């Protein structure tokens, strides 16, 4: 996390559920220090949110994922944060020993009750479990040829 190429106003996360468990990482710094949170982080300049969540999962957990749908968006006057429901492709979870000290699978019901899982992570886990329509990527042809665009809509 050197920040040289980081867009500090844009961040992503993902909820990965597999076999009734959610993947959580114990944060090592800032307001989330010591808490078990869903993996994620800031977007690099020139990177899409989808690319960022894939990169962040690999860097922080060693797990390869695919973003499936947007289950939450948080905005404020300073920044935005997008959360994807993601699917497991492969890899064995392990900590990066920089931004997190452990990466563990936790039973969903337990994660929603634990005091060391913050409210934002719990809300996003619930959104993934509740299985609402969420926002899914929709293909369209943009008139802008010089930059990629992503459109997510409720289906």
Order of alpha helices (4+ residues) and beta strands (2+ residues): beta-beta-beta-beta-alpha-beta-beta-beta-alpha-alpha-beta-beta
